[in-house]
Amino acid sequence: MSVPTIPPSVRLANEIARQFEHKPPADAATAIANHIKVVWDPRMKRALVDYVDAGADDLAPVAILAADQVRATLQ
């Protein structure tokens, strides 16, 4: 039995989301999105948004909200 591979962008987004669990969801999503916009490579941003579009079963809910904010900055 193989273990499903979690894409790096998903793993990182979930790790960042855990750092903001103490904040209200809207504030956490904005903080996560801001971090992603500033630090992440464009390919990783696109991979995260594409993952959300594909269903994002194992992505933290606030990371999904953040990805929606990041989507607006992609071309």
C-alpha positions as CSV (number, residue, x, y, z in Angstrom):
1,M,0.0,0.0,0.0
2,S,1.4,3.3,-1.0
3,V,1.2,6.5,1.0
4,P,-0.3,9.4,-1.0
5,T,2.3,12.1,-1.8
6,I,1.3,15.6,-0.6
7,P,2.5,18.3,-2.9
8,P,5.1,20.6,-1.4
9,S,2.9,23.6,-1.8
10,V,0.1,21.9,0.2
11,R,2.4,20.7,2.9
12,L,3.9,24.2,3.3
13,A,0.5,25.9,3.2
14,N,-0.8,23.6,6.0
15,E,2.3,24.3,8.1
16,I,1.8,28.0,7.7
17,A,-1.9,27.6,8.6
18,R,-0.9,25.9,11.8
19,Q,1.1,29.0,12.8
20,F,-2.0,31.1,12.6
21,E,-4.6,28.8,14.3
22,H,-4.9,31.3,17.2
23,K,-6.3,34.0,14.8
24,P,-9.8,34.3,13.5
25,P,-10.1,32.5,10.1
26,A,-10.3,35.7,8.0
27,D,-7.2,37.2,9.7
28,A,-5.3,33.9,9.4
29,A,-6.2,33.5,5.7
30,T,-4.9,37.1,5.0
31,A,-1.7,36.5,6.9
32,I,-1.1,33.2,5.1
33,A,-1.9,34.8,1.7
34,N,0.5,37.7,2.5
35,H,3.3,35.3,3.3
36,I,2.7,33.3,0.2
37,K,2.5,36.4,-2.0
38,V,5.9,37.7,-0.7
39,V,7.9,34.5,-0.3
40,W,6.7,31.8,-2.6
41,D,7.9,31.2,-6.2
42,P,5.2,31.8,-8.8
43,R,5.1,28.1,-9.7
44,M,4.3,27.2,-6.1
45,K,1.6,29.8,-6.0
46,R,0.1,28.4,-9.2
47,A,0.4,24.8,-7.8
48,L,-1.5,25.7,-4.7
49,V,-4.3,27.4,-6.6
50,D,-4.5,24.5,-9.0
51,Y,-4.7,22.1,-6.1
52,V,-7.6,24.1,-4.6
53,D,-9.3,24.0,-8.0
54,A,-8.9,20.2,-8.0
55,G,-10.6,19.7,-4.7
56,A,-8.0,20.3,-2.0
57,D,-9.2,17.5,0.2
58,D,-6.2,17.7,2.6
59,L,-5.7,21.4,2.7
60,A,-6.5,23.4,5.8
61,P,-9.7,25.5,5.4
62,V,-7.8,28.8,6.1
63,A,-5.2,27.8,3.5
64,I,-8.0,27.4,1.0
65,L,-9.2,30.9,1.8
66,A,-5.6,32.1,1.5
67,A,-5.2,30.4,-1.9
68,D,-8.3,32.3,-3.1
69,Q,-6.6,35.6,-2.1
70,V,-3.4,34.5,-3.9
71,R,-5.4,33.6,-7.0
72,A,-6.3,37.2,-7.5
73,T,-2.6,38.1,-7.9
74,L,-1.8,35.4,-10.5
75,Q,-1.7,36.2,-14.2
